[in-house]
Amino acid sequence: MTIEAHDPFLARALVELGATRTPEHLVNAASAYYQRGVLDQAMALYSEALARDPHLGAAFDGRARVWRDWGLLGSALGDAYRAAFYAPRSPWAWNTLGTVLQLARDYDGAETAYRRAGSLADDAAYPWSNLCYLSFLRGDSDSAIAQCGEALVRDDRFVAAKNNLALTYAAIGDGGRAAALFAESGAAVGQYNLGIVRLAAHEYAAAATAFEAASRAEPGFAAAHRRARRARRLSAASTEVPDAR
């Protein structure tokens, strides 16, 4: 069974596109493909939408996200700026611009873009969660904790904010709070993220235990399997007694 037949949201978008190939229907279908990770098809449809309407901010925003995910930051940045120019009231466009600037290590520019997104969608959690992670990257734990708190006020179930807050607590040595927050992300994801933190702290045995717990919770979690094996190897190597001769 193809992805188009299996996914009702994508199937509906393609039916609409088949009826009338408008720029808006092209963007809807492209976004459905993007959400399923079919980036080449998403890019083709976003580009066709722009060929029909060269000022369509949503299509520039979609292309920027595809370029970003492909690691082509120059192209992503150009389309992200065009999206913000043609859709200046779109919080999504400003948020995408922020993510690209963040990857380009323009943290001041990313902060400005995230704050603009937040001002346009005051009740949304995602701009505050992104600001939280940006503060985490800058090493500003106090700001990160406050900004993740703002995100969780808006949506107390927002997993990305909980994960970013957990990373911040782990960075300042509060492993208990970090583990509790990661656990709220779901068994597999929470344990995997905890493993990443333990691995970064060179706590290899604890990292292996967390990755193995993620694997048990979700047997098909290939990344957890790989990292568990690596952490076990690192743990064994770190406990070997060197030859004293």
PAZAPA-4460 file (N, C-alpha, C; in steps of 0.05 Angstrom, whole numbers, plus 32768, in hexadecimal, padded with zeros to 4 digits):
% residues 245
    n_x    n_y    n_z   ca_x   ca_y   ca_z    c_x    c_y    c_z   seq   type   mol
   8011   7FE8   8000   8000   8000   8000   8012   8019   8000     1      M     A
   800C   802C   7FEF   801C   8045   7FED   8015   8057   8004     2      T     A
   8027   806A   8008   8022   807E   801D   8009   808F   8017     3      I     A
   8004   8094   7FFE   7FEC   80A3   7FF6   7FD2   8095   7FFD     4      E     A
   7FD2   807A   7FFA   7FBA   806B   8000   7FB7   8066   801E     5      A     A
   7FCD   8065   802C   7FCD   805F   8049   7FC6   8077   805A     6      H     A
   7FCD   808F   8050   7FCA   80A7   8060   7FB2   80B7   8057     7      D     A
   7F9D   80B9   8067   7F84   80C7   805E   7F88   80E5   805A     8      P     A
   7F99   80F1   806B   7F9E   810E   8068   7FAB   8114   804D     9      F     A
   7FBF   8104   8046   7FCD   8108   802D   7FBB   8101   8016    10      L     A
   7FAB   80EC   8019   7F99   80E4   8003   7F85   80FA   7FFE    11      A     A
   7F7A   8106   8013   7F67   811C   800F   7F73   8134   8001    12      R     A
   7F8C   813A   8009   7F9A   8151   7FFD   7F9F   814C   7FDF    13      A     A
   7FA4   8133   7FD8   7FA9   812C   7FBC   7F8F   812C   7FAC    14      L     A
   7F79   8125   7FB8   7F5F   8126   7FAB   7F59   8143   7FA4    15      V     A
   7F5D   8155   7FB8   7F58   8171   7FB3   7F6A   817C   7F9D    16      E     A
   7F83   8173   7F9E   7F96   817D   7F8A   7F8E   8173   7F6E    17      L     A
   7F84   815A   7F6C   7F7B   8150   7F52   7F63   815F   7F47    18      G     A
   7F52   8169   7F59   7F3B   8178   7F50   7F42   8194   7F46    19      A     A
   7F52   81A2   7F55   7F5B   81BC   7F4C   7F78   81C0   7F56    20      T     A
   7F8A   81C4   7F43   7FA6   81C6   7F49   7FAE   81E3   7F4F    21      R     A
   7FA2   81ED   7F65   7FA7   8208   7F6D   7FC1   820A   7F7E    22      T     A
   7FCD   8221   7F81   7FE4   8224   7F93   7FDE   821A   7FAF    23      P     A
   7FC7   8220   7FB9   7FC0   8218   7FD5   7FBE   81FA   7FD7    24      E     A
   7FB2   81ED   7FC3   7FB0   81D0   7FC4   7FCB   81C3   7FC1    25      H     A
   7FDC   81CF   7FB0   7FF8   81C5   7FAD   8007   81C7   7FC8    26      L     A
   8003   81DD   7FD7   8010   81E0   7FF1   8006   81CB   8005    27      V     A
   7FEB   81C7   8004   7FE0   81B3   8017   7FEB   8197   8012    28      N     A
   7FED   8190   7FF8   7FF7   8175   7FF2   8015   8174   7FF9    29      A     A
   8024   8189   7FF3   8040   818A   7FFA   8044   8187   8018    30      A     A
   8034   8195   8027   8036   8194   8044   8030   8178   804F    31      S     A
   801D   816A   8042   8017   814F   804A   802E   813C   8045    32      A     A
   803B   8140   802E   8053   8130   8028   8069   8137   803B    33      Y     A
   806D   8150   8041   8082   8159   8053   807E   814B   806F    34      Y     A
   8066   814C   8079   8061   8140   8093   8066   8122   8094    35      Q     A
   8065   8115   807D   806B   80F9   807B   8088   80F3   8074    36      R     A
   8098   8109   8072   80B5   8105   806C   80BC   8100   804F    37      G     A
   80A9   8105   803D   80AE   8101   8020   80B7   811D   8015    38      V     A
   80D0   8123   8019   80D9   813F   8015   80DB   8146   7FF7    39      L     A
   80E4   8133   7FE7   80E7   813A   7FCA   80CC   8140   7FBE    40      D     A
   80B7   8131   7FC4   809D   8137   7FBA   8092   8151   7FC5    41      Q     A
   8097   8156   7FDF   808E   8170   7FEB   809C   8187   7FDC    42      A     A
   80B6   8185   7FD7   80C4   819B   7FCA   80B9   81A0   7FAE    43      M     A
   80B3   818B   7F9F   80A8   818E   7F84   808D   819D   7F85    44      A     A
   807C   8196   7F98   8062   81A3   7F99   8064   81BF   7FA3    45      L     A
   8075   81C4   7FB7   8078   81E0   7FC0   8083   81F1   7FA9    46      Y     A
   8096   81E7   7F9A   80A1   81F6   7F83   808C   81FB   7F6D    47      S     A
   807B   81E7   7F68   8066   81EC   7F55   8052   8201   7F5E    48      E     A
   804D   8201   7F78   803B   8216   7F83   8047   8232   7F7E    49      A     A
   8061   8234   7F82   806F   824E   7F7E   8070   8256   7F61    50      L     A
   8071   8242   7F4F   8070   8248   7F33   8055   8254   7F2B    51      A     A
   8040   824C   7F39   8025   8257   7F34   8020   8271   7F43    52      R     A
   802C   8274   7F5B   8029   828C   7F6B   8044   8293   7F78    53      D     A
   8054   82A4   7F6B   806F   82A9   7F75   8070   82B8   7F90    54      P     A
   8059   82C1   7F9A   8058   82D0   7FB3   804B   82C0   7FCA    55      H     A
   8049   82A6   7FC7   803B   8295   7FDB   804E   828E   7FF2    56      L     A
   804A   829D   8008   805B   8299   801F   805B   827D   802A    57      G     A
   8044   826F   802A   8043   8254   8035   8054   8241   8025    58      A     A
   8056   8245   800B   8066   8233   7FFB   8084   8239   8000    59      A     A
   808C   8252   8003   80A8   8258   800A   80AF   824C   8025    60      F     A
   809C   824E   8038   80A1   8243   8052   80A5   8225   8051    61      D     A
   8094   8217   8041   8097   81FA   803E   80B1   81F3   8032    62      G     A
   80B9   8201   801C   80D3   81FB   8010   80EA   8200   8023    63      R     A
   80E8   8216   8033   80FD   821B   8046   8101   8204   8059    64      A     A
   80EB   81F8   8062   80EE   81E2   8075   80FA   81C9   8067    65      R     A
   80F4   81C5   804E   8100   81AE   803F   811E   81B3   803C    66      V     A
   8125   81CB   8032   8142   81D2   8030   8150   81CE   804A    67      W     A
   8144   81D8   8060   8150   81D6   807B   8154   81B8   8082    68      R     A
   8140   81A8   807D   8143   818B   8084   8157   817D   8073    69      D     A
   815C   8187   805B   8171   817C   804A   818C   8187   8051    70      W     A
   818E   819A   8064   81A7   81A5   806C   81B1   81BB   8059    71      G     A
   81A0   81C6   8048   81A8   81DA   8035   819F   81F5   8040    72      L     A
   81AF   8200   8053   81A6   8217   8062   81A5   8231   8052    73      L     A
   81B7   8233   803D   81B6   824B   802D   819B   824E   801E    74      G     A
   8193   8238   8012   8179   8238   8004   8162   823B   8018    75      S     A
   8165   822E   802F   8150   822F   8043   814D   824C   804D    76      A     A
   8163   825A   8051   8161   8275   805B   8154   8288   8047    77      L     A
   815B   8284   802E   814F   8295   8019   8131   8292   8018    78      G     A
   8127   8279   8018   810B   8274   8017   80FD   827C   8031    79      D     A
   810A   8279   8048   80FE   8281   8061   80FA   829F   8063    80      A     A
   810D   82AE   8059   810A   82CB   8058   80F3   82D3   8045    81      Y     A
   80F1   82C5   802F   80DC   82CB   801C   80C1   82C5   8028    82      R     A
   80BF   82AF   8037   80A6   82A8   8044   809E   82BD   8058    83      A     A
   80B1   82C7   8068   80AA   82DC   807B   80A3   82F6   806D    84      A     A
   80AF   82FB   8056   80A9   8314   8047   808C   8313   803C    85      F     A
   8085   82FC   802F   806B   82FA   8022   8055   82F2   8035    86      Y     A
   805C   82E8   804D   8047   82E1   8061   8050   82EC   807C    87      A     A
   8052   8306   807F   805D   8311   8097   804C   830D   80B0    88      P     A
   8033   8304   80AD   8021   82FF   80C4   8020   82E1   80CA    89      R     A
   8031   82D1   80BD   8031   82B4   80C2   8045   82AD   80D8    90      S     A
   803C   82A3   80EF   804F   829B   8104   8060   8283   80FB    91      P     A
   8054   8272   80EA   8064   825B   80E0   807B   8264   80CF    92      W     A
   8077   8278   80BF   808E   8282   80AE   80A4   828D   80BF    93      A     A
   809D   829C   80D3   80B2   82A7   80E5   80C0   8291   80F5    94      W     A
   80B0   827E   80FE   80BC   8268   810D   80CF   8258   80FC    95      N     A
   80C8   8252   80E3   80DA   8244   80D1   80F4   8254   80CD    96      T     A
   80F1   826F   80C8   8108   8280   80C5   811A   827D   80DE    97      L     A
   810E   827D   80F6   811D   827A   810E   812D   8260   810F    98      G     A
   8120   824A   8106   812E   8230   8107   8146   8230   80F4    99      T     A
   8143   823D   80DD   815A   823D   80CA   8170   824F   80D5   100      V     A
   8169   8266   80DF   817E   8278   80EB   818C   826A   8102   101      L     A
   817D   825B   8112   8189   824D   8128   819E   8238   811E   102      Q     A
   8197   8229   810A   81A9   8216   80FE   81C2   8224   80F2   103      L     A
   81BE   823C   80E8   81D4   824B   80DD   81E4   825A   80F3   104      A     A
   81DC   8255   810D   81EA   8260   8124   81E6   827F   8126   105      R     A
   81D2   8289   811A   81CB   82A6   811D   81B6   82A6   8134   106      D     A
   81BF   82A4   814C   81AD   82A1   8163   819C   82BB   8168   107      Y     A
   81A9   82D2   8163   819A   82EB   8167   8183   82ED   8153   108      D     A
   8189   82E6   813A   8175   82E7   8125   815F   82D2   812B   109      G     A
   8166   82BB   8134   8153   82A6   813A   8140   82AF   8151   110      A     A
   814C   82BC   8165   813B   82C6   817C   8127   82DA   8172   111      E     A
   8130   82ED   8161   811D   8301   8156   8106   82F3   8147   112      T     A
   810D   82DF   8136   80F8   82D2   8127   80E5   82C2   8139   113      A     A
   80EF   82B4   814D   80DE   82A5   815F   80CB   82B8   816E   114      Y     A
   80D6   82CF   8177   80C6   82E2   8186   80B0   82EE   8174   115      R     A
   80B7   82F2   815A   80A2   82FC   8148   808C   82E6   8144   116      R     A
   8094   82CD   8142   8080   82B7   8140   806F   82B7   8159   117      A     A
   807B   82BA   8170   806C   82BA   8189   8058   82D1   818B   118      G     A
   8060   82E9   8180   804E   8300   8181   8036   82FC   816F   119      S     A
   8039   82EC   815A   8024   82E7   8146   8012   82D0   814F   120      L     A
   801C   82BF   8161   800C   82A8   816A   8010   82A6   8189   121      A     A
   8005   82B9   8197   800B   82BC   81B3   8003   82A3   81C4   122      D     A
   7FEF   8294   81BA   7FE7   827D   81CA   7FF5   8263   81C2   123      D     A
   8008   8265   81AF   8016   824D   81A6   802F   8248   81B7   124      A     A
   8034   822E   81BB   804B   8226   81CC   8065   8225   81BD   125      A     A
   8064   821F   81A2   807D   8219   8194   8091   8230   8193   126      Y     A
   8089   8249   8190   809E   825E   818F   80AD   825F   81AA   127      P     A
   809F   825C   81C0   80AC   825D   81DA   80BE   8244   81DF   128      W     A
   80B5   822D   81D5   80C6   8216   81D7   80DF   8219   81C7   129      S     A
   80DD   8225   81AF   80F5   822A   819F   8107   823F   81AC   130      N     A
   80FC   8253   81B8   810C   8266   81C7   811A   8258   81DE   131      L     A
   810C   8246   81EC   8118   8237   8201   8131   8227   81F8   132      C     A
   812D   8219   81E1   8144   820A   81D7   815B   821C   81CE   133      Y     A
   8154   8233   81C3   8169   8246   81BB   8179   824F   81D3   134      L     A
   816B   8255   81E9   8179   825D   8202   8189   8246   820D   135      S     A
   8180   822E   820A   818F   8216   8212   81AA   8215   8202   136      F     A
   81A8   821A   81E8   81C0   821A   81D7   81D4   8230   81DF   137      L     A
   81C9   8246   81E8   81DA   825C   81F1   81E5   8258   820D   138      R     A
   81DC   8244   821B   81E5   823F   8236   81D7   8250   824B   139      G     A
   81C0   825C   8244   81B1   826D   8256   819A   825D   8262   140      D     A
   81A1   824E   8277   818D   823B   8282   8175   8249   828F   141      S     A
   817A   8260   829B   8164   826E   82A8   814F   8277   8294   142      D     A
   8158   8282   827E   8145   828A   8268   8137   8272   825C   143      S     A
   8147   825C   8258   813B   8244   824C   8124   8239   825E   144      A     A
   8129   8238   8278   8114   822E   828A   80FB   8240   8289   145      I     A
   8100   825A   828A   80E9   826C   8289   80DA   826A   826E   146      A     A
   80E8   8267   8258   80DA   8266   823E   80CC   824C   823A   147      Q     A
   80D8   8236   8243   80C9   821D   8241   80B0   821E   8253   148      C     A
   80B3   822C   826A   809C   822F   827B   8085   823E   826D   149      G     A
   808D   8253   825D   8079   8262   824E   806B   824F   8239   150      E     A
   807B   823E   822D   8070   822C   8219   805C   8219   8227   151      A     A
   8063   820F   823E   8052   81FB   824C   8039   8208   8258   152      L     A
   803A   8222   825E   8022   8230   8266   800E   8230   824F   153      V     A
   8018   8233   8236   8006   8233   821F   7FFD   8217   8217   154      R     A
   800D   8203   821C   8005   81E7   8216   8015   81D5   8228   155      D     A
   8009   81CC   823E   8018   81BC   8252   801E   81A0   8249   156      D     A
   8016   8199   8230   801C   817E   8226   8030   8180   820E   157      R     A
   803B   8198   820A   804D   819C   81F3   8067   818D   81F7   158      F     A
   806B   8177   81E9   8082   8165   81EE   809C   8173   81E9   159      V     A
   809E   8183   81D3   80B8   8190   81CC   80C1   81A2   81E3   160      A     A
   80AE   81B1   81F0   80B6   81C2   8206   80BF   81B2   821E   161      A     A
   80B2   819B   8223   80BA   818A   8239   80D6   817F   8234   162      K     A
   80DB   8177   821B   80F6   816D   8215   810B   8183   8217   163      N     A
   8105   819B   820E   8119   81B1   8210   811E   81B8   822D   164      N     A
   8109   81B8   823D   810C   81BE   8259   811D   81A8   8267   165      L     A
   8118   818F   825F   8127   8179   826A   8145   817B   8263   166      A     A
   814B   8183   824A   8167   8187   8242   8174   819D   8253   167      L     A
   8165   81B2   8259   816F   81C8   8269   8175   81BE   8285   168      T     A
   8163   81AF   8291   8168   81A5   82AC   8180   8192   82AC   169      Y     A
   8182   8181   8297   8199   816F   8296   81B3   817F   8294   170      A     A
   81B2   8195   8285   81CB   81A5   8282   81D4   81B2   829C   171      A     A
   81C1   81B8   82AE   81C9   81C4   82C7   81CB   81AF   82DE   172      I     A
   81CA   8196   82D6   81CF   8180   82E9   81B8   8177   82F9   173      G     A
   81A0   817F   82F1   8187   8175   82FF   817C   815D   82F0   174      D     A
   8189   8146   82F3   8182   812E   82E4   8166   8124   82EB   175      G     A
   815E   8128   8304   8144   811F   830D   812D   812C   82FE   176      G     A
   812E   8147   82FC   8119   8155   82ED   811B   814F   82CF   177      R     A
   8133   814C   82C5   8136   8145   82A9   8129   812A   82A2   178      A     A
   812F   8117   82B3   8124   80FC   82AE   8105   80FC   82B0   179      A     A
   80FB   810B   82C4   80DE   810C   82C7   80D0   8118   82AF   180      A     A
   80DC   812D   82A4   80D0   813B   828C   80D3   8129   8273   181      L     A
   80EA   811C   8270   80ED   810A   8259   80D8   80F4   825A   182      F     A
   80D3   80EA   8272   80C0   80D4   8275   80A4   80DC   826B   183      A     A
   809D   80F6   826D   8083   8100   8265   8081   8101   8246   184      E     A
   8098   80FD   8238   8097   80FE   821B   808D   80E3   820F   185      S     A
   8089   80CF   8221   8083   80B4   8218   809B   80A3   821D   186      G     A
   8096   8089   8221   80AB   8078   822B   80C3   8077   8218   187      A     A
   80BE   8072   81FE   80D4   806F   81EB   80E3   8089   81E7   188      A     A
   80D5   809E   81E0   80E2   80B8   81DB   80EF   80C3   81F4   189      V     A
   80E2   80C1   820A   80ED   80CC   8223   8107   80BE   822A   190      G     A
   8107   80A3   8229   811F   8094   8230   8136   809A   821C   191      Q     A
   812E   809C   8203   8143   80A2   81EE   8150   80BE   81F4   192      Y     A
   813F   80D2   81F9   814B   80EC   81FF   815C   80EC   8218   193      N     A
   8153   80DD   822C   8163   80DA   8244   817E   80CD   823E   194      L     A
   817D   80BA   822C   8196   80AD   8224   81A9   80C0   8216   195      G     A
   819E   80D2   8206   81AF   80E6   81F8   81BD   80F8   820D   196      I     A
   81AE   8100   8221   81B9   8111   8236   81CF   8102   8245   197      V     A
   81C9   80E9   824D   81DD   80D9   825B   81F6   80D5   824A   198      R     A
   81F2   80D0   8230   8209   80CC   821F   821A   80E5   821D   199      L     A
   820E   80FC   821B   821D   8115   821A   822C   811A   8233   200      A     A
   8222   8110   824A   8230   8113   8264   8244   80FD   8269   201      A     A
   8248   80EB   8255   825B   80D5   8256   8253   80C1   826C   202      H     A
   8239   80C0   8271   822E   80AB   8284   8225   8094   8273   203      E     A
   8238   8084   8269   8232   8071   8254   8220   805A   825D   204      Y     A
   8224   8050   8275   8213   803A   827E   81F6   8044   8281   205      A     A
   81F2   805B   828D   81D8   8066   8290   81CB   806C   8275   206      A     A
   81DB   8075   8262   81D1   807B   8247   81C7   8061   823A   207      A     A
   81D7   804C   823D   81D0   8032   8231   81B6   8028   823D   208      A     A
   81B2   802B   8257   819A   8022   8264   8182   8031   825A   209      T     A
   8185   804B   8256   816F   805C   824B   8168   8054   822E   210      A     A
   817C   8051   821D   8177   8049   8202   816A   802D   8200   211      F     A
   8173   801B   8211   8167   8000   8211   814A   8001   821A   212      E     A
   8144   8013   822D   8128   8017   8235   8117   8021   821E   213      A     A
   8123   8034   820F   8114   803E   81F7   810F   8028   81E3   214      A     A
   8123   8017   81E0   8120   8000   81CD   810A   7FED   81D6   215      S     A
   8109   7FE8   81F0   80F4   7FD6   81FA   80D8   7FE2   81F6   216      R     A
   80D6   7FFD   81FB   80BD   800A   81F8   80B3   800B   81DB   217      A     A
   80C6   800D   81C9   80C0   800E   81AC   80D4   7FFE   819D   218      E     A
   80CE   7FE4   8199   80E2   7FD1   818E   80EC   7FD9   8172   219      P     A
   80DD   7FE9   8163   80E7   7FF1   8149   80F7   800B   8149   220      G     A
   80FF   8014   8160   810D   802E   8163   812B   8029   815D   221      F     A
   8132   802A   8143   814D   8023   813A   8162   8034   8146   222      A     A
   815D   804E   8149   8172   8060   8154   8178   8059   8171   223      A     A
   8164   8051   8180   8168   8049   819B   8179   8030   819D   224      A     A
   8174   801D   818B   8185   8005   818A   81A2   800C   8184   225      H     A
   81A6   801D   8170   81C2   8024   8169   81D0   8032   8180   226      R     A
   81C2   8045   818C   81CF   8054   81A2   81D4   8043   81BA   227      R     A
   81C2   8030   81BF   81C6   801D   81D6   81E0   800D   81D2   228      A     A
   81E4   8003   81BA   81FC   7FF3   81B5   8215   8005   81B8   229      R     A
   8214   801D   81AE   822B   802F   81B0   8230   8036   81CD   230      R     A
   821B   803C   81DC   821F   8043   81F8   822B   802C   8208   231      A     A
   8222   8013   8202   822D   7FFC   8210   824A   7FF9   8209   232      R     A
   8252   7FFD   81F0   826E   7FFB   81E9   827F   8010   81F7   233      R     A
   8274   8029   81F8   8283   803E   8206   8284   8038   8224   234      L     A
   826F   802D   822F   826F   8026   824C   8284   8011   8252   235      S     A
   8286   7FFD   8240   8299   7FE7   8245   82B6   7FF2   8242   236      A     A
   82BA   8004   822E   82D5   800F   822A   82DD   8020   8242   237      A     A
   82CA   802E   824D   82D1   8041   8263   82D7   8032   827D   238      S     A
   82CE   8019   827F   82D3   800A   8298   82EB   7FF7   8296   239      T     A
   82F7   7FF6   827E   830E   7FE4   827B   8326   7FEF   828C   240      E     A
   8334   7FDD   8299   834B   7FE5   82A9   8363   7FE5   8297   241      V     A
   8371   7FFB   8294   8388   7FFC   8282   839F   7FEB   828D   242      P     A
   83AF   7FE1   827B   83C7   7FD2   8282   83DB   7FE5   8290   243      D     A
   83E3   7FDE   82A8   83F5   7FEF   82B8   8412   7FEC   82B1   244      A     A
   8418   7FDA   829F   8435   7FD6   8299   8442   7FEE   828C   245      R     A
***
